Amino acid sequence: MLDKNEKETTLYVTHRTGVRVTKKDGKRKTFYFDTLIIQDSLITGKNDHFLSISIKPINLNNISKIELQK
């Protein structure tokens, strides 16, 4: 992957590594790597590692930004 300075970097995934998705309407959702699913044109997953509360799927066309969190 590339960092914000366009330099190649390796991201080591832990139980705390997350993906923050910002929708075009400004709402944000955070997914964790072990619960993130990208299928067809949707992103979905669970709220956290321990609870099985699913997040409502987000259409990729409705996303303005995706950020990785260590």
N, CA, C and O of each residue as an XYZ file, in Angstrom:
280
protein
N       0.839     -1.172      0.000
C       0.000      0.000      0.000
C       0.883      1.234      0.000
O       2.075      1.155      0.297
N       0.291      2.383     -0.337
C       1.023      3.643     -0.335
C       0.578      4.499      0.835
O      -0.608      4.549      1.162
N       1.534      5.177      1.469
C       1.173      6.087      2.552
C       0.767      7.441      1.966
O       0.698      7.598      0.747
N       0.501      8.414      2.834
C       0.019      9.714      2.350
C       1.050     10.473      1.522
O       0.699     11.415      0.812
N       2.323     10.071      1.605
C       3.384     10.684      0.809
C       3.703      9.871     -0.442
O       4.727     10.089     -1.090
N       2.805      8.918     -0.780
C       2.949      8.072     -1.959
C       4.152      7.133     -1.884
O       4.646      6.674     -2.914
N       4.628      6.844     -0.662
C       5.723      5.900     -0.480
C       5.130      4.542     -0.112
O       4.160      4.450      0.641
N       5.735      3.495     -0.661
C       5.264      2.145     -0.378
C       5.533      1.797      1.081
O       6.610      2.077      1.608
N       4.553      1.191      1.720
C       4.684      0.796      3.115
C       3.932     -0.501      3.351
O       3.046     -0.867      2.578
N       4.287     -1.191      4.417
C       3.609     -2.426      4.785
C       2.763     -2.155      6.020
O       3.236     -1.547      6.980
N       1.538     -2.596      5.997
C       0.643     -2.454      7.132
C       0.529     -3.808      7.810
O       0.054     -4.770      7.207
N       0.964     -3.886      9.060
C       0.851     -5.122      9.818
C      -0.483     -5.098     10.551
O      -0.730     -4.218     11.375
N      -1.327     -6.054     10.252
C      -2.682     -6.089     10.788
C      -2.682     -6.735     12.167
O      -2.121     -7.813     12.364
N      -3.328     -6.048     13.128
C      -3.531     -6.572     14.475
C      -5.030     -6.581     14.758
O      -5.832     -6.242     13.888
N      -5.404     -6.967     15.973
C      -6.820     -6.957     16.331
C      -7.372     -5.534     16.451
O      -8.584     -5.354     16.572
N      -6.519     -4.547     16.419
C      -6.955     -3.151     16.524
C      -6.928     -2.417     15.184
O      -7.321     -1.252     15.121
N      -6.478     -3.062     14.125
C      -6.396     -2.426     12.816
C      -7.794     -2.251     12.242
O      -8.563     -3.207     12.141
N      -8.107     -1.029     11.870
C      -9.448     -0.746     11.373
C      -9.454     -0.003     10.057
O      -8.435      0.510      9.596
N     -10.622      0.039      9.474
C     -10.868      0.770      8.241
C     -12.010      1.740      8.526
O     -13.117      1.317      8.858
N     -11.745      3.030      8.399
C     -12.787      4.038      8.591
C     -13.320      4.427      7.224
O     -12.574      4.865      6.349
N     -14.623      4.260      7.058
C     -15.291      4.581      5.800
C     -16.103      5.848      6.000
O     -16.948      5.912      6.893
N     -15.851      6.863      5.170
C     -16.629      8.100      5.205
C     -17.533      8.113      3.989
O     -17.080      8.038      2.847
N     -18.827      8.210      4.267
C     -19.797      8.246      3.176
C     -19.904      9.664      2.623
O     -19.461     10.618      3.263
N     -20.485      9.800      1.449
C     -20.632     11.110      0.808
C     -21.496     12.060      1.623
O     -21.380     13.277      1.479
N     -22.383     11.509      2.497
C     -23.211     12.361      3.352
C     -22.493     12.758      4.639
O     -23.085     13.423      5.489
N     -21.224     12.363      4.800
C     -20.419     12.747      5.956
C     -20.446     11.750      7.103
O     -19.650     11.883      8.033
N     -21.324     10.760      7.077
C     -21.386      9.756      8.140
C     -20.197      8.812      8.018
O     -19.723      8.521      6.920
N     -19.726      8.339      9.177
C     -18.560      7.453      9.218
C     -18.908      6.137      9.896
O     -19.736      6.087     10.806
N     -18.264      5.079      9.438
C     -18.350      3.760     10.055
C     -16.948      3.197     10.122
O     -16.144      3.408      9.214
N     -16.647      2.471     11.206
C     -15.355      1.826     11.338
C     -15.552      0.322     11.337
O     -16.390     -0.209     12.066
N     -14.776     -0.355     10.516
C     -14.774     -1.806     10.433
C     -13.407     -2.279     10.900
O     -12.429     -1.535     10.818
N     -13.334     -3.491     11.383
C     -12.052     -4.084     11.741
C     -11.731     -5.177     10.739
O     -12.634     -5.833     10.220
N     -10.442     -5.378     10.463
C     -10.037     -6.269      9.381
C     -10.623     -7.666      9.492
O     -10.942     -8.279      8.473
N     -10.772     -8.182     10.704
C     -11.299     -9.539     10.819
C     -12.817     -9.597     10.666
O     -13.400    -10.679     10.732
N     -13.465     -8.446     10.462
C     -14.914     -8.435     10.264
C     -15.318     -7.751      8.965
O     -16.511     -7.655      8.675
N     -14.370     -7.277      8.181
C     -14.633     -6.531      6.955
C     -14.883     -7.477      5.790
O     -14.112     -8.409      5.559
N     -15.960     -7.234      5.061
C     -16.286     -8.044      3.888
C     -16.587     -7.096      2.732
O     -17.422     -6.201      2.864
N     -15.911     -7.289      1.600
C     -16.216     -6.544      0.378
C     -16.736     -7.561     -0.616
O     -16.023     -8.479     -1.021
N     -17.996     -7.381     -1.007
C     -18.621     -8.332     -1.919
C     -19.458     -7.567     -2.915
O     -20.259     -6.710     -2.541
N     -19.272     -7.879     -4.188
C     -19.941     -7.166     -5.274
C     -19.616     -5.684     -5.136
O     -18.446     -5.316     -5.246
N     -20.584     -4.832     -4.905
C     -20.323     -3.395     -4.773
C     -20.634     -2.902     -3.368
O     -20.945     -1.726     -3.181
N     -20.554     -3.803     -2.360
C     -20.901     -3.453     -0.983
C     -19.767     -3.752     -0.020
O     -19.007     -4.703     -0.204
N     -19.665     -2.916      1.020
C     -18.778     -3.183      2.153
C     -19.684     -3.442      3.340
O     -20.623     -2.686      3.590
N     -19.406     -4.503      4.066
C     -20.163     -4.813      5.272
C     -19.236     -5.478      6.275
O     -18.090     -5.789      5.949
N     -19.720     -5.699      7.491
C     -18.919     -6.332      8.532
C     -19.605     -6.220      9.868
O     -20.819     -6.031      9.937
N     -18.829     -6.335     10.935
C     -19.334     -6.280     12.305
C     -18.819     -5.010     12.985
O     -17.806     -4.440     12.581
N     -19.538     -4.577     14.028
C     -19.133     -3.385     14.775
C     -17.812     -3.573     15.518
O     -17.007     -2.645     15.599
N     -17.586     -4.762     16.057
C     -16.339     -5.013     16.763
C     -16.013     -6.495     16.731
O     -16.703     -7.276     16.076
N     -14.962     -6.878     17.437
C     -14.481     -8.253     17.419
C     -15.328     -9.183     18.275
O     -15.363    -10.388     18.027
N     -16.001     -8.649     19.264
C     -16.651     -9.484     20.259
C     -18.161     -9.604     20.073
O     -18.733    -10.670     20.303
N     -18.800     -8.524     19.661
C     -20.242     -8.547     19.456
C     -20.539     -8.904     18.011
O     -19.777     -8.559     17.108
N     -21.613     -9.573     17.803
C     -21.983     -9.966     16.433
C     -23.010     -9.013     15.839
O     -23.919     -9.441     15.127
N     -22.872     -7.737     16.127
C     -23.795     -6.737     15.596
C     -23.307     -6.330     14.216
O     -22.238     -5.736     14.073
N     -24.089     -6.651     13.214
C     -23.697     -6.345     11.840
C     -23.896     -4.871     11.517
O     -24.791     -4.219     12.055
N     -23.060     -4.363     10.641
C     -23.180     -3.000     10.138
C     -23.964     -3.061      8.844
O     -23.738     -3.942      8.015
N     -24.881     -2.131      8.668
C     -25.656     -2.071      7.431
C     -24.692     -1.887      6.257
O     -23.826     -1.014      6.309
N     -24.827     -2.690      5.204
C     -23.912     -2.596      4.060
C     -23.872     -1.187      3.453
O     -24.881     -0.483      3.415
N     -22.690     -0.798      2.984
C     -22.486      0.504      2.355
C     -22.106      0.260      0.898
O     -21.173     -0.492      0.618
N     -22.807      0.878     -0.011
C     -22.501      0.773     -1.431
C     -21.218      1.545     -1.717
O     -21.053      2.670     -1.245
N     -20.312      0.949     -2.484
C     -19.042      1.602     -2.802
C     -19.239      2.944     -3.501
O     -18.389      3.826     -3.375
N     -20.336      3.119     -4.233
C     -20.614      4.384     -4.920
C     -20.963      5.503     -3.948
O     -20.926      6.674     -4.326
N     -21.305      5.166     -2.693
C     -21.677      6.168     -1.694
C     -20.522      6.552     -0.779
O     -20.725      7.261      0.206
N     -19.317      6.095     -1.090
C     -18.154      6.333     -0.235
C     -17.304      7.456     -0.808
O     -16.993      7.474     -1.999
N     -16.928      8.406      0.073
C     -16.061      9.491     -0.364
C     -14.607      9.265      0.027
O     -13.696      9.760     -0.636
N     -14.384      8.488      1.147
C     -13.013      8.300      1.610
C     -12.935      6.999      2.420
O     -13.865      6.646      3.146
N     -11.802      6.295      2.278
C     -11.507      5.109      3.079
C     -10.137      5.333      3.710
O      -9.160      5.601      3.011
N     -10.072      5.220      5.051
C      -8.816      5.427      5.782
C      -8.481      4.171      6.569
O      -9.372      3.507      7.098
N      -7.195      3.847      6.644
C      -6.726      2.734      7.471
C      -6.249      3.276      8.796
O      -5.559      4.293      8.852
N      -6.622      2.589      9.869
C      -6.213      2.982     11.224
C      -5.373      1.884     11.829
O      -5.745      0.712     11.771
N      -4.244      2.245     12.411
C      -3.391      1.257     13.083
C      -3.916      0.978     14.457
O      -3.339      0.172     15.187
